């Protein structure tokens, strides 16, 4: 089964209508159908919560429902409390000159030997030569 790591730029599209939301939803549907596996760093809870609370088109009630819907998907969350994982995340952040937040997704994809999917073009450009990463815009759902 194909293993994916998604960052908040992809997961947030499950709940907020944006460009390429359809592709993000197709990935979520593949997961719900048991065709792919998704693992995310625990950080996703805070990033998604922040997006849902701050987005001007979403009410507080809709934010709560969306967050509950995300939790109900049962996606595996990986803690980064292990010293080795944190050290690798720091190294990744420095190696690519990216935020520690972004590096947690990249590191998880390396640790899990999984494809990383992002909608963040700047992040993609920084890591694409060394990481198994796809830009959401170029994903072909039939490849899963």
C-alpha positions as CSV (number, residue, x, y, z in Angstrom):
1,X,0.0,0.0,0.0
2,X,1.3,3.4,-0.9
3,X,2.4,5.5,2.1
4,X,2.0,9.3,2.0
5,X,3.0,12.2,4.1
6,X,0.9,15.3,3.6
7,X,1.6,18.7,5.0
8,X,-0.9,21.3,6.2
9,X,-1.0,23.0,2.7
10,X,-2.7,19.8,1.4
11,X,-4.8,18.7,4.5
12,X,-6.3,22.2,4.9
13,X,-7.8,21.9,1.4
14,X,-9.9,19.1,2.7
15,X,-11.9,21.7,4.6
16,X,-11.3,25.0,2.8
17,X,-12.2,25.4,-0.9
18,X,-9.1,26.6,-2.7
19,X,-7.2,25.9,-5.9
20,X,-6.6,22.1,-6.2
21,X,-9.0,21.2,-3.4
22,X,-10.3,18.5,-5.7
23,X,-7.0,16.8,-5.9
24,X,-6.6,17.0,-2.1
25,X,-10.0,15.5,-1.6
26,X,-9.2,12.7,-4.0
27,X,-6.2,11.8,-1.8
28,X,-8.4,11.9,1.3
29,X,-11.0,9.6,-0.4
30,X,-8.3,7.1,-1.4
31,X,-7.3,7.0,2.3
32,X,-10.9,6.6,3.4
33,X,-11.3,3.7,0.9
34,X,-8.2,2.0,2.3
35,X,-6.2,2.4,-0.9
36,X,-3.4,4.5,0.6
37,X,-2.0,5.0,4.0
38,X,-1.3,8.4,5.5
39,X,0.9,9.3,8.5
40,X,1.3,12.9,9.8
41,X,3.4,14.5,12.4
42,X,1.4,15.6,15.5
43,X,2.2,19.1,14.4
44,X,-0.7,18.9,11.9
45,X,-3.1,19.3,14.7
46,X,-1.8,22.7,15.5
47,X,-1.3,23.8,12.0
48,X,-4.7,22.7,10.9
49,X,-6.4,24.1,14.0
50,X,-4.7,27.5,13.3
51,X,-5.8,27.5,9.6
52,X,-9.4,26.6,10.6
53,X,-9.6,29.3,13.3
54,X,-8.1,32.0,11.2
55,X,-9.6,31.5,7.8
56,X,-12.1,34.3,7.1
57,X,-14.6,32.1,5.3
58,X,-15.0,29.6,8.2
59,X,-17.2,30.2,11.2
60,X,-16.2,28.9,14.6
61,X,-18.8,26.2,14.4
62,X,-17.6,25.1,11.0
63,X,-14.0,25.1,12.3
64,X,-15.0,22.8,15.1
65,X,-16.9,20.4,12.7
66,X,-13.9,20.3,10.3
67,X,-11.4,19.6,13.1
68,X,-13.7,16.9,14.5
69,X,-14.0,15.5,10.9
70,X,-10.3,15.4,10.6
71,X,-9.8,13.6,13.9
72,X,-12.5,11.0,13.0
73,X,-10.5,10.0,9.9
74,X,-8.2,8.1,12.2
75,X,-5.0,9.1,10.4
76,X,-1.8,7.9,12.2
77,X,-0.1,10.8,14.0
78,X,3.7,10.5,14.7
79,X,5.1,12.2,17.8
80,X,8.5,13.8,17.5
81,X,9.5,13.5,21.1
82,X,12.3,11.1,20.3
83,X,15.7,12.8,20.4
84,X,16.8,11.2,17.1
85,X,13.8,12.4,15.2
86,X,14.1,15.9,16.6
87,X,17.8,16.0,15.7
88,X,17.1,14.8,12.2
89,X,14.4,17.4,11.8
90,X,16.8,20.2,12.9
91,X,19.4,18.8,10.4
92,X,16.7,18.8,7.6
93,X,15.6,22.3,8.4
94,X,19.2,23.5,8.1
95,X,20.1,21.4,5.1
96,X,17.2,22.8,3.0
97,X,16.9,26.2,4.7
98,X,13.3,25.5,5.6
99,X,11.2,26.0,8.7
100,X,11.4,23.4,11.5
101,X,7.7,22.9,10.9
102,X,8.2,22.0,7.3
103,X,11.2,19.9,8.1
104,X,9.1,17.7,10.4
105,X,7.0,16.6,7.4
106,X,10.1,16.1,5.3
107,X,11.8,14.2,8.0
108,X,8.8,12.0,8.6
109,X,8.7,11.1,4.9
110,X,12.3,10.1,5.1
111,X,11.9,8.1,8.3
112,X,8.8,6.3,6.8
113,X,10.3,5.9,3.4
114,X,7.1,7.6,2.1
115,X,6.2,10.0,-0.6
116,X,5.7,13.6,0.6
117,X,2.9,15.7,-1.0
118,X,2.8,19.4,-0.6
119,X,0.9,22.3,-2.2
120,X,3.7,24.7,-1.1
121,X,5.7,25.4,-4.3
122,X,8.5,27.2,-2.6
123,X,9.1,24.2,-0.2
124,X,8.8,21.8,-3.2
125,X,11.5,23.7,-5.1
126,X,13.9,23.6,-2.1
127,X,13.7,19.8,-1.5
128,X,12.7,18.2,-4.8
129,X,16.2,17.2,-5.9
130,X,16.7,15.1,-2.7
131,X,13.3,14.1,-1.4
132,X,10.6,11.8,-2.8
133,X,8.1,14.7,-3.0
134,X,5.3,15.6,-5.3
135,X,3.6,19.0,-5.8
136,X,-0.2,18.6,-5.3
137,X,-0.7,20.3,-8.7
138,X,1.1,17.6,-10.5
139,X,-0.2,14.5,-8.7
140,X,-1.9,11.9,-10.8
141,X,-4.4,10.2,-8.6
142,X,-4.4,7.1,-10.8
143,X,-0.8,6.5,-9.8
144,X,-2.1,5.5,-6.4
